[in-house]
Amino acid sequence: MLHYLKKSLKDYNSFQLDVTADELIILSEVNEVISEVKRLTADNRNFVILGGGSNVLFSADYNGTVLINRLKGVSAISELDGDFLINVSSGEDWDAFVQTAVENGWYGLENLSLIPGTVGASPIQNIGAYGQEAGNFIHSVTYLDLLSKEIITLNNESCRFGYRNSIFKQELKGPFFIISVTFRLQKRFTPVLSYADLANRFKGKETSDISAQEVRNSVIEIRRSKLPDPKEIGNAGSFFKNPEIRLSEFNVLKEKFPQIPGFIKGDWVKVPAGWLIQETGWRGKRYKNAGTYQNQALVLINYGSATPEELIELKNLIKKDVLDKFSLELEEEVNIIGPDFG
């Protein structure tokens, strides 16, 4: 365990915002987590738990304690109906785990390659990309209830996975610490090529001739062509969720905006938020020391010296313009820690 007072969080959030926490503690053992949570609770102190810091925006200095999750470990624990059950500690780097899975013949997560953050964040957000979601492969989640101090395991159904959503963002929001995630991964690889960008990479090739490593490599190439590296340009990936609206509402929008894209699923349509933002003129546009990424308007970026206030102002301006033009309200995918000013 490492302990710091009045510590800058610039190296602990992918926006690279130079905000300060009253206290920062790096935890590597479950017993350390339990001990620190008990101490902070007894002292009635504010605290927040971070993994990779890749899906957060601090809107101000943090008046409290930041706990950094560095729990490590990956192990194949058993087989279930021909699949592998793999238990992964929550502090493991997500993309490193995906590579480990591919190398070991544990299949299913290839399309989720290069998503920043830790394994512990995967069930909270139900991270997804290119036609796959983590929730499709999560068998169970073990977490520490920060109120009762009990260690609890939820099965897949109890996690209530939805689009970028789960019980951890709803009923359980806040008072928990994810210890580990058990994944149910496949022995036999079947490529998922439902997205055009990915399918085009394998045009003319039999699916039986496509390897998991090839799919992973292609996903990495596509993501790098569209998204900035947070080590070079501060960002938190997709800042907004893609709005999901009823088909009837989408048809009305289609009459007014014939070019509007949408992914139809039953009576619902998912509208790409990046397209909405682009059509309001925000793609590649700078606002003070923040802006939107030229190759993907859905990504808000820090040009190097942006303040939290500037990023909050920017996201609110974008939301207003999208609402005014399309009558659609964008919802943040990034977790805002502190006052929203919105």
HUGIMO-V305456 format. One line per field, one symbol per residue. ss: DSSP state (H for helix, E for strand, L for the rest). phi: phi as a letter, one per 30 degrees, with the letter a starting at -180 (. if undefined). Layout:
ss: ???
phi: ???
This chain:
ss: LEEEEEEELHHHLLLLLLLEEEEEEEELLHHHHHHHHHHHHHLLLLEEEELLLLLEEELLLEEEEEEEELLLLEEEEEEELLEEEEEEELLLEHHHHHHHHHHHLLELLHHHLLLLLEHHHHHHHLLEELLEEHHHLEEEEEEEELLLLLEEEEEHHHHLLELLELHHHLLLLLLEEEEEEEEEEELLLLLLLLLHHHHHHHLLLLHHHLLHHHHHHHHHHHHHHHLLLLLLLEEEEELELLEEEEHHHHHHHHHHLLLLLLEEELLEEEELHHHHHHHLLLLLLEELLEEEELLEEEEEEELLLLLHHHHHHHHHHHHHHHHHHHLLLLLELLEEELLLLL
phi: .cbbchcdcedcbddhddcccebbbccbbdddeddddddddddhcdabcbcdicbbbddaecdlccccdbdbkbbdcacbhicccccbdddddddddededddcicckcedcdiddjcdddddddheaahibbeedbddabcbcddddidcbccdedddhdbdhbaddccecejdabddabccccddcdbdcbdceeddddceicdddcccddddedddddddddcbddddcbeabiddcdddcbdedddddddddbedddacdbicbbccddddededcicdiccbhcblcdddaddcdbcdkbdceddddddddddeddddddchccdcddddccjddhc
